[in-house]
Amino acid sequence: MDIFENLSASSKLADNPLDAYSRAVREVTEKLEPAVISVGAPEGRGGGSGVILGSDGSSATAITNSHVVRGLRSRRTGNSSGKLEITLPDGTAIPTEVLGDDPPSDLAVVRFTPEQEVTVATLGEAENLVVGQLVVAIGNPLGFQRSVTAGVVSALGRSIRGESGRPIENVIQTDAAINPGNSGGPLADSLGRVVGINTAIIGGAQGIGFAVPVSAAFRRVIFALATEGRVRRAYLGVMVASRPSKNGSGGGAGVESVAPNSPAERAGVKPKDVILGLGQNQIRSTEDLLALLDESAIGRDANLRVLRSGRELSLTVRPREQPTE
């Protein structure tokens, strides 16, 4: 076959059906992309991504990262007014109000008034994810609107340090390519359900991105931000890391450091202790501990069980409200 016959034959080929992987990514894109927005300052300065999670007919509510909205309001962006706007998939720019943001979880809630009905994304559950599972990220990296990337869940239960300096616990690690501007956008499973909010990358690395998982804690944070504008948490003053179970023990939250003059220090907690329980609840991981340190624990004495040098101790701790800064 000469080149002219080849050119002629290729122009008559029927469309090939998509393979299973491509179909899955395409279906997620068609379902989720209309709910993905751009978050920026007037005149296009700075920016991140977001995803619409609610609409009541007159207004719509979206989720993004705390560091996105705080960055857009900072002096370095030149946004002296502090005003923000979102851009819909059709290019419509709309002023937006920040209902609240929470640096410890790196989540923020914004509200805007669209001129027509918007698409609302469906929430999934990160607890159901497994390593190796297909995930899709959609966002606006480096100003390239509504970019779609796909990869797999690389690891679960990671801990990273947010821009505020605080650790963000139990994040999802993925190799779906994300870049500056993806922050605040959704990470979805193969059914198009949002299972995470993309939050961070490691500079200089390739294929290592992180997302805040959709979980019970995620839902509590979003509800608090949407209704009260802030999240009240109890504070112990310890830096902890999950300790896996071994030798018949059920694991716990290992204490790496104790803040001076904190409730934990006053209770007698020491570095290298392993927290096994708080109140009547068993602690198997940092996630278990963080889930109990909500508003209801502030100012109340509680029994804190710790393992120290192979010996279990019972301490009394009174958590105080976590400082906002």
Buried (B, 14 or more C-beta within 10 A) or exposed (E): EEEEEEEEEEEEEEEEEEEEEEEBBEBBBEBBBBBBBBBBBEEEEBBBBBBBBBBEEEEBBBBBBBBBBBBBBEEEBEBEEEBBBBBBBEEEBBEBEBBBBBBBBBBBBBBBEBEEEBBBBEBBBBEEBEEEBBBBBBBBBEEEBBBBBBBBBBEBBBBBEBBBEBBBBBBBBBBBBBBBBBBBBBBBBBEBBBBBBBBBBEEEEEBBBBBBBBBEBBEBBBEBBBEEEEBEBBBBBBBBBBBEEEEEEBBBBBBEEBEEEBBBBBBBBBEEBBBBBBBEBEBBBBBBBBBBBBEEBBEEEBEBBBBBEEEEBEBEBBBBEBEEE
